[in-house]
Amino acid sequence: MWQRTDVDFIHTQEVPWDPIPEGMFGALGGGRKQVLSRDESDGAETAIIRVRDRQSGILASDVDLYVHAGEGTIGGQELLTGDFVHVPAGTGIDIRPSVRGLALYCGFWGPSALTAGSGDGAGLRHLRPETMEWEPAGWSGDVALHPGAMVKRLRQGDGVNIYLAAMMPGWHCEEEESHPVYEESFKIHGDVLMGSRGVIREGGYFFRSPDVFHGPLYSRSGTMSLIRSDGPTTTTYREPPAGGTWHELARNAYSR
C-alpha cells in the first residue's frame, strides 16, 4: 500500500485520463481515471475516477472514496459532493450516479477489482463531513501552532489515519517540518505554499515517505485537503535555510 515513489507534487488537471480495464471499479459504462500514485508490489493505487453508469459488485480491496464532484446514491443512500465513504474489502456496493455523473477520489488499499455479485453493504461507512465539527489540529506535539489549523477526523485505526485538514487565509508555519508517517494529500480547494517547491492549488496531490522535510507553509486564501497516513501524525521542525522564510518564498511564488 505505501511502497510508492514519492510524488511531490502534481496538479491533477495535468494528469491524462486513461480507460479503465474490464473488471476494475469504474470500467462499467466506460469510466475514465487519472492514476496519481501506485504501489506496484500489491496493486494499491490512488486515482480520480469518473463514472456515469451504475457500479455494482464486490470490491476486492478496501477503498476510501471522497466525492470530488457530482452526486448519486450508494446502497440507496444519497451521495453528495464532499461525502466520504469507506468500503471494506469483500463488500457488495451499488453506486448509481445522477445524470451529472460522479468524480470520485479513490484510495484503494489493493487491486481495484470489482467482481460480479451483490451484498447488503454491511460494514460500509458513509460520512457527511460537512455536518461534522472542526477540531484544533494536533499534529504539532508540544509546539504551538498558529490559530487557524483545524481537522475533521474521518477514519482511524490500526495503520490508518484519514482526516480533512483546513487552514484559514493567511495561516503560516515559519519552520520546515517532517512527519514519521507516510502522508498522502489531495487539495480540495484553496492554496498552500510548500516551501521552495511552490504553491499547491485545488486539485493538487502529493505522496511522501516518512521523515521528508517540507515547508515552510503558508496559505494566502485558505485551504482544505483530504489526508491519508499510516498512523497518528507528529512533527519534527527545523529552521529554513537563508532566504527560505515563508514570506520571502511567498513573495515570488504568488506573483506567478
Contacts in CASP RR format, 6 or more apart in sequence:
PFRMAT RR
TARGET T0000
AUTHOR 0000-0000-0000
METHOD contacts of the structure
MODEL  1
MWQRTDVDFIHTQEVPWDPIPEGMFGALGGGRKQVLSRDESDGAETAIIR
VRDRQSGILASDVDLYVHAGEGTIGGQELLTGDFVHVPAGTGIDIRPSVR
GLALYCGFWGPSALTAGSGDGAGLRHLRPETMEWEPAGWSGDVALHPGAM
VKRLRQGDGVNIYLAAMMPGWHCEEEESHPVYEESFKIHGDVLMGSRGVI
REGGYFFRSPDVFHGPLYSRSGTMSLIRSDGPTTTTYREPPAGGTWHELA
RNAYSR
1 39 0 8 1.000
1 42 0 8 1.000
1 44 0 8 1.000
1 109 0 8 1.000
1 110 0 8 1.000
1 230 0 8 1.000
2 39 0 8 1.000
2 182 0 8 1.000
2 230 0 8 1.000
3 39 0 8 1.000
3 40 0 8 1.000
3 41 0 8 1.000
3 42 0 8 1.000
4 37 0 8 1.000
4 38 0 8 1.000
4 39 0 8 1.000
4 207 0 8 1.000
5 37 0 8 1.000
5 207 0 8 1.000
6 206 0 8 1.000
6 207 0 8 1.000
6 208 0 8 1.000
6 209 0 8 1.000
6 212 0 8 1.000
7 36 0 8 1.000
7 37 0 8 1.000
7 205 0 8 1.000
7 206 0 8 1.000
7 207 0 8 1.000
8 194 0 8 1.000
8 197 0 8 1.000
8 206 0 8 1.000
8 207 0 8 1.000
8 208 0 8 1.000
8 212 0 8 1.000
8 214 0 8 1.000
9 194 0 8 1.000
9 197 0 8 1.000
9 200 0 8 1.000
9 204 0 8 1.000
9 205 0 8 1.000
9 206 0 8 1.000
10 36 0 8 1.000
10 204 0 8 1.000
10 205 0 8 1.000
10 206 0 8 1.000
11 200 0 8 1.000
11 201 0 8 1.000
11 203 0 8 1.000
11 204 0 8 1.000
11 205 0 8 1.000
12 34 0 8 1.000
12 36 0 8 1.000
12 48 0 8 1.000
12 203 0 8 1.000
12 204 0 8 1.000
12 205 0 8 1.000
13 203 0 8 1.000
15 34 0 8 1.000
15 35 0 8 1.000
15 36 0 8 1.000
16 34 0 8 1.000
17 32 0 8 1.000
17 33 0 8 1.000
17 34 0 8 1.000
17 50 0 8 1.000
18 32 0 8 1.000
18 33 0 8 1.000
18 34 0 8 1.000
18 35 0 8 1.000
19 30 0 8 1.000
19 31 0 8 1.000
19 32 0 8 1.000
20 26 0 8 1.000
20 27 0 8 1.000
20 30 0 8 1.000
20 31 0 8 1.000
20 32 0 8 1.000
20 33 0 8 1.000
20 49 0 8 1.000
21 27 0 8 1.000
23 113 0 8 1.000
23 114 0 8 1.000
23 115 0 8 1.000
24 111 0 8 1.000
24 112 0 8 1.000
24 113 0 8 1.000
24 114 0 8 1.000
25 49 0 8 1.000
25 55 0 8 1.000
25 59 0 8 1.000
25 63 0 8 1.000
25 106 0 8 1.000
25 108 0 8 1.000
25 112 0 8 1.000
25 113 0 8 1.000
25 114 0 8 1.000
26 33 0 8 1.000
26 49 0 8 1.000
26 51 0 8 1.000
26 55 0 8 1.000
26 114 0 8 1.000
27 114 0 8 1.000
28 51 0 8 1.000
28 53 0 8 1.000
28 54 0 8 1.000
28 55 0 8 1.000
28 56 0 8 1.000
28 114 0 8 1.000
29 51 0 8 1.000
29 52 0 8 1.000
29 53 0 8 1.000
30 53 0 8 1.000
31 49 0 8 1.000
31 50 0 8 1.000
31 51 0 8 1.000
31 52 0 8 1.000
31 53 0 8 1.000
32 49 0 8 1.000
32 50 0 8 1.000
33 47 0 8 1.000
33 48 0 8 1.000
33 49 0 8 1.000
33 50 0 8 1.000
34 47 0 8 1.000
34 48 0 8 1.000
35 45 0 8 1.000
35 46 0 8 1.000
35 47 0 8 1.000
36 45 0 8 1.000
36 46 0 8 1.000
36 47 0 8 1.000
36 48 0 8 1.000
36 186 0 8 1.000
36 205 0 8 1.000
36 207 0 8 1.000
37 45 0 8 1.000
37 46 0 8 1.000
37 184 0 8 1.000
37 205 0 8 1.000
37 207 0 8 1.000
38 44 0 8 1.000
38 45 0 8 1.000
38 46 0 8 1.000
39 45 0 8 1.000
39 110 0 8 1.000
42 110 0 8 1.000
42 111 0 8 1.000
43 108 0 8 1.000
43 110 0 8 1.000
43 111 0 8 1.000
44 61 0 8 1.000
44 107 0 8 1.000
44 108 0 8 1.000
44 109 0 8 1.000
44 110 0 8 1.000
44 111 0 8 1.000
45 107 0 8 1.000
45 108 0 8 1.000
45 110 0 8 1.000
45 112 0 8 1.000
46 105 0 8 1.000
46 106 0 8 1.000
46 107 0 8 1.000
46 108 0 8 1.000
46 184 0 8 1.000
46 186 0 8 1.000
46 205 0 8 1.000
46 207 0 8 1.000
47 106 0 8 1.000
47 107 0 8 1.000
47 108 0 8 1.000
47 112 0 8 1.000
48 68 0 8 1.000
48 103 0 8 1.000
48 104 0 8 1.000
48 105 0 8 1.000
48 106 0 8 1.000
49 103 0 8 1.000
49 104 0 8 1.000
49 106 0 8 1.000
50 101 0 8 1.000
50 102 0 8 1.000
50 103 0 8 1.000
50 104 0 8 1.000
51 95 0 8 1.000
51 97 0 8 1.000
51 101 0 8 1.000
51 102 0 8 1.000
51 104 0 8 1.000
52 97 0 8 1.000
52 101 0 8 1.000
52 102 0 8 1.000
53 97 0 8 1.000
54 94 0 8 1.000
54 95 0 8 1.000
54 96 0 8 1.000
54 97 0 8 1.000
55 93 0 8 1.000
55 94 0 8 1.000
55 95 0 8 1.000
55 114 0 8 1.000
56 92 0 8 1.000
56 93 0 8 1.000
56 94 0 8 1.000
56 95 0 8 1.000
56 117 0 8 1.000
56 118 0 8 1.000
57 92 0 8 1.000
57 93 0 8 1.000
57 94 0 8 1.000
57 114 0 8 1.000
57 115 0 8 1.000
57 116 0 8 1.000
57 117 0 8 1.000
57 118 0 8 1.000
57 119 0 8 1.000
58 90 0 8 1.000
58 91 0 8 1.000
58 92 0 8 1.000
58 93 0 8 1.000
58 114 0 8 1.000
58 115 0 8 1.000
58 116 0 8 1.000
58 117 0 8 1.000
58 118 0 8 1.000
58 119 0 8 1.000
59 87 0 8 1.000
59 89 0 8 1.000
59 90 0 8 1.000
59 91 0 8 1.000
59 92 0 8 1.000
59 93 0 8 1.000
59 112 0 8 1.000
59 113 0 8 1.000
59 114 0 8 1.000
60 89 0 8 1.000
60 90 0 8 1.000
60 110 0 8 1.000
60 111 0 8 1.000
60 112 0 8 1.000
60 113 0 8 1.000
60 114 0 8 1.000
60 115 0 8 1.000
61 89 0 8 1.000
61 108 0 8 1.000
61 109 0 8 1.000
61 110 0 8 1.000
61 111 0 8 1.000
61 112 0 8 1.000
61 113 0 8 1.000
62 86 0 8 1.000
62 87 0 8 1.000
62 88 0 8 1.000
62 89 0 8 1.000
62 108 0 8 1.000
62 109 0 8 1.000
62 110 0 8 1.000
63 86 0 8 1.000
63 87 0 8 1.000
63 106 0 8 1.000
63 107 0 8 1.000
63 108 0 8 1.000
63 109 0 8 1.000
63 112 0 8 1.000
64 84 0 8 1.000
64 85 0 8 1.000
64 86 0 8 1.000
64 106 0 8 1.000
64 107 0 8 1.000
64 109 0 8 1.000
64 155 0 8 1.000
64 162 0 8 1.000
64 228 0 8 1.000
65 83 0 8 1.000
65 84 0 8 1.000
65 85 0 8 1.000
65 86 0 8 1.000
65 87 0 8 1.000
65 104 0 8 1.000
65 105 0 8 1.000
65 106 0 8 1.000
65 107 0 8 1.000
66 82 0 8 1.000
66 83 0 8 1.000
66 84 0 8 1.000
66 104 0 8 1.000
66 105 0 8 1.000
66 186 0 8 1.000
66 188 0 8 1.000
66 226 0 8 1.000
67 79 0 8 1.000
67 80 0 8 1.000
67 81 0 8 1.000
67 82 0 8 1.000
67 83 0 8 1.000
67 84 0 8 1.000
67 85 0 8 1.000
67 102 0 8 1.000
67 103 0 8 1.000
67 104 0 8 1.000
67 105 0 8 1.000
68 81 0 8 1.000
68 82 0 8 1.000
68 103 0 8 1.000
68 104 0 8 1.000
68 105 0 8 1.000
68 188 0 8 1.000
69 81 0 8 1.000
69 102 0 8 1.000
69 103 0 8 1.000
70 80 0 8 1.000
70 81 0 8 1.000
70 97 0 8 1.000
70 98 0 8 1.000
70 100 0 8 1.000
70 101 0 8 1.000
70 102 0 8 1.000
70 103 0 8 1.000
71 78 0 8 1.000
71 79 0 8 1.000
71 80 0 8 1.000
71 81 0 8 1.000
71 97 0 8 1.000
71 98 0 8 1.000
71 100 0 8 1.000
71 101 0 8 1.000
71 102 0 8 1.000
72 78 0 8 1.000
72 79 0 8 1.000
72 80 0 8 1.000
72 95 0 8 1.000
72 96 0 8 1.000
72 97 0 8 1.000
72 98 0 8 1.000
72 101 0 8 1.000
72 102 0 8 1.000
73 79 0 8 1.000
73 94 0 8 1.000
73 95 0 8 1.000
73 96 0 8 1.000
74 85 0 8 1.000
74 93 0 8 1.000
74 94 0 8 1.000
74 95 0 8 1.000
74 96 0 8 1.000
74 124 0 8 1.000
74 126 0 8 1.000
75 93 0 8 1.000
75 94 0 8 1.000
75 95 0 8 1.000
75 121 0 8 1.000
75 124 0 8 1.000
76 94 0 8 1.000
76 96 0 8 1.000
77 126 0 8 1.000
79 85 0 8 1.000
79 95 0 8 1.000
79 102 0 8 1.000
79 126 0 8 1.000
80 128 0 8 1.000
82 128 0 8 1.000
82 129 0 8 1.000
82 130 0 8 1.000
82 188 0 8 1.000
83 126 0 8 1.000
83 127 0 8 1.000
83 128 0 8 1.000
83 129 0 8 1.000
84 126 0 8 1.000
84 127 0 8 1.000
84 128 0 8 1.000
84 129 0 8 1.000
84 154 0 8 1.000
84 155 0 8 1.000
84 162 0 8 1.000
84 226 0 8 1.000
85 124 0 8 1.000
85 125 0 8 1.000
85 126 0 8 1.000
85 127 0 8 1.000
86 124 0 8 1.000
86 125 0 8 1.000
86 154 0 8 1.000
86 155 0 8 1.000
86 162 0 8 1.000
87 93 0 8 1.000
87 124 0 8 1.000
88 123 0 8 1.000
88 124 0 8 1.000
89 109 0 8 1.000
91 119 0 8 1.000
91 121 0 8 1.000
91 122 0 8 1.000
91 123 0 8 1.000
91 124 0 8 1.000
92 117 0 8 1.000
92 118 0 8 1.000
92 119 0 8 1.000
92 120 0 8 1.000
92 121 0 8 1.000
93 114 0 8 1.000
93 121 0 8 1.000
93 124 0 8 1.000
94 118 0 8 1.000
95 102 0 8 1.000
105 186 0 8 1.000
105 226 0 8 1.000
106 112 0 8 1.000
107 228 0 8 1.000
125 155 0 8 1.000
127 154 0 8 1.000
129 152 0 8 1.000
129 154 0 8 1.000
129 164 0 8 1.000
132 152 0 8 1.000
133 152 0 8 1.000
134 150 0 8 1.000
134 151 0 8 1.000
134 152 0 8 1.000
134 166 0 8 1.000
135 150 0 8 1.000
135 151 0 8 1.000
135 152 0 8 1.000
135 153 0 8 1.000
136 145 0 8 1.000
136 149 0 8 1.000
136 150 0 8 1.000
136 151 0 8 1.000
137 145 0 8 1.000
137 149 0 8 1.000
137 150 0 8 1.000
137 151 0 8 1.000
137 165 0 8 1.000
138 145 0 8 1.000
138 151 0 8 1.000
138 233 0 8 1.000
139 179 0 8 1.000
139 233 0 8 1.000
139 234 0 8 1.000
139 235 0 8 1.000
140 235 0 8 1.000
141 234 0 8 1.000
141 235 0 8 1.000
143 235 0 8 1.000
143 237 0 8 1.000
145 173 0 8 1.000
146 171 0 8 1.000
146 172 0 8 1.000
146 173 0 8 1.000
147 168 0 8 1.000
148 167 0 8 1.000
148 168 0 8 1.000
148 171 0 8 1.000
149 165 0 8 1.000
149 166 0 8 1.000
149 167 0 8 1.000
149 168 0 8 1.000
149 171 0 8 1.000
150 165 0 8 1.000
150 166 0 8 1.000
150 167 0 8 1.000
151 163 0 8 1.000
151 164 0 8 1.000
151 165 0 8 1.000
151 166 0 8 1.000
152 163 0 8 1.000
152 164 0 8 1.000
152 166 0 8 1.000
153 162 0 8 1.000
153 163 0 8 1.000
154 162 0 8 1.000
154 163 0 8 1.000
154 164 0 8 1.000
155 161 0 8 1.000
155 162 0 8 1.000
156 162 0 8 1.000
157 231 0 8 1.000
159 230 0 8 1.000
159 231 0 8 1.000
160 228 0 8 1.000
160 229 0 8 1.000
160 230 0 8 1.000
160 231 0 8 1.000
161 181 0 8 1.000
161 228 0 8 1.000
161 229 0 8 1.000
161 230 0 8 1.000
161 231 0 8 1.000
161 232 0 8 1.000
161 233 0 8 1.000
162 226 0 8 1.000
162 227 0 8 1.000
162 228 0 8 1.000
162 229 0 8 1.000
163 226 0 8 1.000
163 227 0 8 1.000
164 188 0 8 1.000
164 224 0 8 1.000
164 225 0 8 1.000
164 226 0 8 1.000
164 227 0 8 1.000
165 185 0 8 1.000
165 224 0 8 1.000
165 225 0 8 1.000
165 227 0 8 1.000
166 222 0 8 1.000
166 223 0 8 1.000
166 224 0 8 1.000
166 225 0 8 1.000
167 192 0 8 1.000
167 217 0 8 1.000
167 219 0 8 1.000
167 222 0 8 1.000
167 223 0 8 1.000
168 219 0 8 1.000
168 222 0 8 1.000
169 219 0 8 1.000
169 220 0 8 1.000
169 221 0 8 1.000
169 222 0 8 1.000
170 218 0 8 1.000
170 219 0 8 1.000
170 220 0 8 1.000
170 222 0 8 1.000
171 217 0 8 1.000
171 218 0 8 1.000
171 219 0 8 1.000
171 222 0 8 1.000
172 216 0 8 1.000
172 217 0 8 1.000
172 218 0 8 1.000
172 219 0 8 1.000
172 246 0 8 1.000
172 247 0 8 1.000
173 215 0 8 1.000
173 216 0 8 1.000
173 217 0 8 1.000
173 218 0 8 1.000
173 246 0 8 1.000
174 216 0 8 1.000
174 240 0 8 1.000
174 245 0 8 1.000
174 246 0 8 1.000
175 215 0 8 1.000
175 216 0 8 1.000
175 237 0 8 1.000
175 238 0 8 1.000
175 239 0 8 1.000
175 240 0 8 1.000
176 195 0 8 1.000
176 213 0 8 1.000
176 214 0 8 1.000
176 215 0 8 1.000
176 216 0 8 1.000
176 237 0 8 1.000
176 238 0 8 1.000
176 239 0 8 1.000
176 240 0 8 1.000
177 213 0 8 1.000
177 214 0 8 1.000
177 215 0 8 1.000
177 217 0 8 1.000
177 235 0 8 1.000
177 236 0 8 1.000
177 237 0 8 1.000
177 238 0 8 1.000
178 210 0 8 1.000
178 211 0 8 1.000
178 212 0 8 1.000
178 213 0 8 1.000
178 214 0 8 1.000
178 235 0 8 1.000
178 236 0 8 1.000
179 210 0 8 1.000
179 211 0 8 1.000
179 229 0 8 1.000
179 233 0 8 1.000
179 234 0 8 1.000
179 235 0 8 1.000
179 236 0 8 1.000
180 210 0 8 1.000
180 211 0 8 1.000
180 234 0 8 1.000
180 236 0 8 1.000
181 210 0 8 1.000
181 229 0 8 1.000
181 230 0 8 1.000
181 231 0 8 1.000
181 232 0 8 1.000
181 233 0 8 1.000
182 207 0 8 1.000
182 208 0 8 1.000
182 209 0 8 1.000
182 210 0 8 1.000
182 229 0 8 1.000
182 230 0 8 1.000
183 206 0 8 1.000
183 207 0 8 1.000
183 208 0 8 1.000
183 227 0 8 1.000
183 228 0 8 1.000
183 229 0 8 1.000
183 233 0 8 1.000
184 205 0 8 1.000
184 206 0 8 1.000
184 207 0 8 1.000
184 208 0 8 1.000
184 227 0 8 1.000
184 228 0 8 1.000
184 229 0 8 1.000
185 205 0 8 1.000
185 206 0 8 1.000
185 225 0 8 1.000
185 226 0 8 1.000
185 227 0 8 1.000
185 228 0 8 1.000
186 203 0 8 1.000
186 204 0 8 1.000
186 205 0 8 1.000
186 225 0 8 1.000
186 226 0 8 1.000
187 200 0 8 1.000
187 201 0 8 1.000
187 202 0 8 1.000
187 203 0 8 1.000
187 204 0 8 1.000
187 205 0 8 1.000
187 223 0 8 1.000
187 224 0 8 1.000
187 225 0 8 1.000
188 202 0 8 1.000
188 203 0 8 1.000
188 224 0 8 1.000
188 225 0 8 1.000
188 226 0 8 1.000
189 202 0 8 1.000
189 223 0 8 1.000
189 224 0 8 1.000
190 201 0 8 1.000
190 202 0 8 1.000
190 219 0 8 1.000
190 221 0 8 1.000
190 222 0 8 1.000
190 223 0 8 1.000
190 224 0 8 1.000
191 199 0 8 1.000
191 200 0 8 1.000
191 201 0 8 1.000
191 202 0 8 1.000
191 219 0 8 1.000
191 220 0 8 1.000
191 221 0 8 1.000
191 222 0 8 1.000
191 223 0 8 1.000
192 199 0 8 1.000
192 200 0 8 1.000
192 217 0 8 1.000
192 218 0 8 1.000
192 219 0 8 1.000
192 223 0 8 1.000
192 225 0 8 1.000
193 199 0 8 1.000
193 215 0 8 1.000
193 216 0 8 1.000
193 217 0 8 1.000
193 218 0 8 1.000
193 219 0 8 1.000
193 220 0 8 1.000
193 246 0 8 1.000
193 249 0 8 1.000
193 250 0 8 1.000
193 253 0 8 1.000
193 254 0 8 1.000
194 200 0 8 1.000
194 206 0 8 1.000
194 214 0 8 1.000
194 215 0 8 1.000
194 217 0 8 1.000
195 214 0 8 1.000
195 215 0 8 1.000
195 216 0 8 1.000
195 217 0 8 1.000
195 240 0 8 1.000
195 244 0 8 1.000
195 246 0 8 1.000
195 249 0 8 1.000
195 253 0 8 1.000
196 244 0 8 1.000
196 249 0 8 1.000
197 214 0 8 1.000
197 215 0 8 1.000
198 249 0 8 1.000
198 253 0 8 1.000
199 253 0 8 1.000
199 254 0 8 1.000
200 206 0 8 1.000
208 214 0 8 1.000
211 236 0 8 1.000
213 238 0 8 1.000
215 240 0 8 1.000
215 246 0 8 1.000
216 240 0 8 1.000
216 244 0 8 1.000
216 245 0 8 1.000
216 246 0 8 1.000
216 249 0 8 1.000
217 246 0 8 1.000
218 246 0 8 1.000
218 247 0 8 1.000
218 249 0 8 1.000
218 250 0 8 1.000
220 250 0 8 1.000
220 254 0 8 1.000
240 246 0 8 1.000
243 249 0 8 1.000
END
